Amino acid sequence: MRKAIELGKLEIRFFSPIDYAEGPKDVEDYLYGGGEGMLLRVDFMVSAIRDAKDWLKSAPVFLLSPAGKRLEQKDIIEISKLEEIIFVGGHYKGIDSRIYDYVDVEISIGDFVVSSGELASLVVLDAVARLIEGVLTHKSSAETDSLYHNLLEPPLYTRPYDFEGKEVPKVLLSGNHNLVALWRKEQAIKRTLLFRPDLLEKAKFDESDRKILKKIVKEICEKFGDL
């Protein structure tokens, strides 16, 4: 993110509900109807959102919440195409439910809870920033990451060639770029099949990819029997 900011491709501003209250403790209150925990008040949160909207008039407002749509890489790619974004993060037990009238989309970084929405916002922002043109030295680096095409990355290696008897696969030292590309595609499909088979349902396979998958399944069946 620092590189994106230094390149002038990313500008970030923070709007805290505390700035609209008399003191830090005024932004939270007990739950109507009783219950454990504290809740962020809607009035100060909306004041912060309105000032953010004055700065970014056309920006959609994303609320980070465990109840939101669980983000996938394809969602990050779409978000990265937006010129302006506003993220709203909760704290404590969350935000007064009337906040939903002031946000456009509710999103989640996963089925778990962190201590504050700022952390979740930073995760999304980092994932988005690295896709901005010019931020990464090589754009193809992001495009070959795990999940970008609904496949996991193949195994990756660097020096030393031999570490405690574990050698780098010889195909990677062959100098034959076509063989290397084929090996990596096979390994990516195999790792995805073994560890994240759910992703294969979304992957866009051509005929050669399907042949690779059939070959891998055949090899597994020959080794372990029919699955």
C-alpha positions in Angstrom: 0.0 0.0 0.0 2.9 2.4 0.8 4.2 1.9 -2.8 0.8 2.6 -4.2 0.5 5.8 -2.2 4.0 6.9 -3.1 3.2 6.3 -6.8 0.1 8.5 -6.5 -2.1 5.7 -7.3 -3.8 5.4 -3.9 -5.0 8.0 -1.5 -6.4 7.1 1.9 -8.3 9.2 4.5 -9.7 8.2 7.8 -13.0 9.4 9.3 -13.4 8.4 12.9 -16.7 8.6 14.7 -14.8 9.8 17.7 -14.2 13.1 15.9 -17.9 13.8 16.0 -18.4 13.0 19.7 -17.3 14.7 22.8 -15.0 11.9 23.8 -13.9 8.4 22.8 -16.3 6.7 25.2 -19.3 8.6 23.7 -19.3 6.6 20.5 -20.3 3.4 22.3 -23.3 2.5 24.4 -25.1 -0.4 26.0 -27.6 -2.5 24.0 -31.3 -1.7 24.2 -33.1 -4.8 25.6 -30.0 -5.8 27.5 -27.1 -8.1 26.6 -23.4 -8.3 26.9 -21.0 -6.0 25.1 -21.0 -2.4 23.7 -22.4 -1.2 20.4 -21.2 1.7 18.3 -23.8 4.5 18.0 -25.3 5.1 14.6 -25.4 8.9 14.8 -21.6 9.4 15.0 -21.0 6.7 12.4 -23.3 8.3 9.9 -21.7 11.7 10.5 -18.3 10.1 9.5 -19.9 8.4 6.5 -21.5 11.6 5.3 -18.2 13.5 5.5 -16.5 10.7 3.6 -19.3 10.9 0.9 -18.6 14.7 0.7 -15.0 13.8 -0.3 -15.9 10.8 -2.5 -19.3 11.6 -3.9 -19.7 8.6 -6.2 -18.0 6.0 -3.9 -20.0 2.9 -2.9 -20.0 2.3 0.8 -18.8 -1.2 1.9 -19.6 -2.3 5.4 -17.2 -5.0 6.8 -19.2 -7.5 8.7 -19.2 -11.3 9.4 -22.8 -11.3 8.0 -21.7 -9.9 4.6 -20.9 -11.7 1.4 -17.7 -13.7 1.8 -15.1 -12.2 -0.6 -13.4 -14.2 -3.2 -10.5 -13.1 -5.5 -13.0 -12.3 -8.3 -14.7 -9.9 -6.0 -11.4 -8.2 -5.2 -10.7 -7.9 -8.9 -14.0 -6.1 -9.4 -13.5 -3.8 -6.4 -10.0 -2.9 -7.7 -11.7 -1.4 -10.8 -13.5 1.2 -8.8 -12.1 4.7 -8.7 -13.4 5.5 -5.2 -14.3 3.2 -2.3 -15.5 3.9 1.3 -15.0 1.1 3.9 -17.0 1.2 7.2 -15.6 -0.9 10.0 -17.3 -1.7 13.3 -15.9 -2.4 16.7 -17.1 -4.0 20.0 -20.3 -5.9 19.2 -20.6 -4.0 15.9 -22.8 -1.0 14.9 -26.4 -0.1 15.6 -28.4 -1.9 12.9 -29.8 1.3 11.5 -26.4 1.7 9.8 -27.6 -0.5 7.0 -29.7 2.3 5.6 -26.4 4.2 4.9 -24.3 1.5 3.3 -24.5 -0.1 -0.1 -22.8 -3.5 0.3 -22.0 -5.7 3.2 -18.9 -7.8 2.8 -16.9 -10.3 4.9 -13.2 -11.4 4.8 -14.2 -14.9 6.1 -16.2 -16.9 8.6 -14.4 -15.6 11.7 -14.4 -12.5 13.9 -11.6 -10.0 14.4 -11.5 -7.2 17.1 -12.2 -4.4 14.7 -13.4 -3.5 11.3 -10.2 -1.6 10.6 -8.3 -4.9 10.4 -10.8 -6.3 7.9 -10.7 -3.1 5.9 -6.9 -3.2 5.7 -7.1 -6.8 4.4 -9.4 -5.8 1.6 -7.5 -2.6 0.9 -4.2 -4.5 0.6 -5.7 -7.1 -1.7 -7.1 -4.4 -3.9 -4.0 -2.1 -3.9 -1.7 -4.9 -5.2 -3.9 -5.2 -8.3 -3.5 -1.5 -9.2 -1.5 -1.0 -12.4 2.2 -0.3 -11.6 2.1 -1.2 -7.9 3.6 -4.7 -8.4 6.9 -4.8 -10.3 5.4 -7.5 -12.5 1.6 -7.5 -13.1 1.7 -11.2 -14.0 2.8 -11.9 -10.5 -0.7 -11.1 -9.2 -2.3 -12.9 -12.1 -0.5 -16.1 -11.2 -1.3 -16.0 -7.5 -3.5 -18.6 -5.9 -7.2 -18.1 -6.5 -6.8 -15.6 -9.3 -8.1 -18.2 -11.8 -9.7 -20.4 -9.2 -6.7 -22.5 -9.0 -4.0 -22.8 -6.3 -0.5 -21.9 -7.2 1.9 -24.8 -8.1 4.8 -25.6 -5.8 7.4 -22.8 -6.1 11.2 -23.2 -5.5 14.3 -21.1 -5.3 17.9 -21.7 -4.1 19.5 -23.8 -2.8 18.9 -26.6 -5.3 19.4 -29.3 -2.7 18.2 -28.7 0.9 18.7 -31.6 3.3 18.3 -34.0 0.4 15.2 -32.4 -0.9 15.9 -31.3 -4.5 14.1 -28.9 -6.8 12.2 -30.7 -9.5 14.5 -31.2 -12.5 11.9 -29.9 -15.0 12.3 -26.4 -13.5 16.0 -26.5 -14.5 15.4 -27.8 -18.0 15.3 -24.4 -19.7 12.3 -25.6 -21.7 9.6 -23.0 -21.0 6.8 -25.1 -22.5 7.6 -28.0 -20.3 7.8 -25.8 -17.3 4.5 -24.1 -18.1 2.8 -27.6 -18.5 4.3 -28.9 -15.3 3.1 -25.9 -13.4 -0.4 -26.1 -14.8 -0.5 -29.8 -13.9 0.7 -29.1 -10.4 -1.8 -26.3 -9.9 -4.7 -28.4 -11.0 -3.5 -31.3 -8.8 -3.0 -29.2 -5.7 -6.5 -27.6 -6.3 -8.1 -31.1 -6.7 -6.4 -32.3 -3.5 -6.8 -29.3 -1.2 -9.6 -27.1 -2.6 -11.7 -29.2 -5.0 -14.5 -26.7 -4.5 -12.6 -24.2 -6.6 -12.6 -26.5 -9.6 -16.3 -25.9 -10.1 -15.6 -22.2 -10.8 -12.4 -22.7 -12.8 -12.6 -22.0 -16.6 -11.0 -25.1 -18.2 -10.2 -25.5 -21.9 -9.9 -28.9 -23.5 -6.2 -29.2 -22.6 -7.0 -28.4 -19.0 -9.6 -31.1 -18.9 -7.2 -33.6 -20.3 -4.7 -32.7 -17.5 -7.5 -33.2 -14.9 -8.5 -36.5 -16.3 -4.8 -37.6 -16.3 -4.4 -36.6 -12.7 -7.6 -38.4 -11.6 -6.5 -41.5 -13.5 -3.1 -41.5 -11.8 -4.7 -41.1 -8.3 -7.1 -43.9 -9.0 -4.3 -46.2 -10.2 -2.4 -45.5 -7.0 -5.2 -45.6 -4.4 -8.0 -47.4 -6.2 -11.3 -45.9 -7.4 -12.5 -43.0 -5.3 
